[in-house]
């Protein structure tokens, strides 16, 4: 039986291929034996791809300070996710929003309820607008949270920051290390397969945005060529191509 993350990755890549491809036939073949690679075969017309799914998880050797920061940032992300869920259930999430944090909010527990209410109020107030200017919903001692409506073409709430340069550099370093390990491991696992290979990565790391992944892609570009396509799935909603031989997929 496939895991939830494997099913989500398959679903998101299938949606992506159907949007970007002119193929007349798109067929997934599930590999029955769980110990035999890959996880799936994907048939696009007459071309067969070996599709392997894996999860990107943070290392456990992070020091106490980093663990504290990660815990705070995970709580920020959870607040934004809950605001999105509430806006959808209230049927007033109409458009794309971006919530940005300048740095971790250390007194988050004291202000998180008000922060959620203010974010939700902005979404509700701007639901009929095509775009809306940025609004500061919290600011104290260099800690700031803002929200902005980007457009009305797609409905979601994105997250950005915290943006301390040192913190971002630490994330880039770890994400690059995680990507290297996963790519090399899966390349070795699929070494006997001659079909072009696609790697679907489910992001259970949570602390890197698309720009950080792209920075890593530049650093490990030679490794990425081991796969026809490397595709990142960050949640049920967010996904993007990290690298691909097929330029139509970039």
C-alpha positions, 0 to 999 in steps of 0.5 A: 500500500502506498503512503499518503505522501506517495499518493499526494506526489503522484496526484500533484505530478499527474495534475502537472503533466496533464496541464503541461503535456500534449500527450494523448495517453497518460497512464500510471502503472503501480509497481506491485512489489514494494521492495522492487524499484521504482514506485511507479511507471508513467507512460506518456504516449510511447515513452515510459518513465520510472517514477520514484517517490521519496521524502525530504526530512530534516536531520536530527543533529540540529543544535538546541538553538536551531531546534528552538528556531525551527519550532517557532517557525513551524508554529508560524506556518501552522497559523497561516495554514489554519487561516487558509483552512478557515478562509476556505471553509468560510468561502471567502478565499478568492485569490492568492495571498502572501504572508511574510515574517521578518524573523521568528516571533518569540512571544508568539503564544501571546499574540497568535490568536490576534494574529490569526484574526487579523490575517483572516480579517484581511482576507475577508475584506479583500476577497472581491479585489483583484489585488490589495496593498500590503498590510502590517498585522504585527510589528514589535522589536524588529519582528513583523508580519505582513499580508498582501493579496497578489492576484485573483487567478488562483486561491491560496495563502503562501508563506515567506520568511523569516528572512534573517540572512544567517537563518536562510543560509543555514536552511540552504546548507541543510536543504542542499545536503538533504537533496544530495543524499536523496538524489544519490540514494535513489539514483543508486536504487534505480541504477539497473533501470534504463528508462528515463527517471523521475524523482518526486520529492515530498517536502517534510522539511517545511522550512524552505521556499521555492527560491531556497530550493532553486539556490540549491539546484544551482549548487548541485546542478550536476547531480540533478542531471542524474534524473530526467526530472526532479519535482518538489511537492511541498503540500497538497497545494504547492509543487514545482519542477526543480529540474527537467530535461523537458523544457516544457516542464520548467 
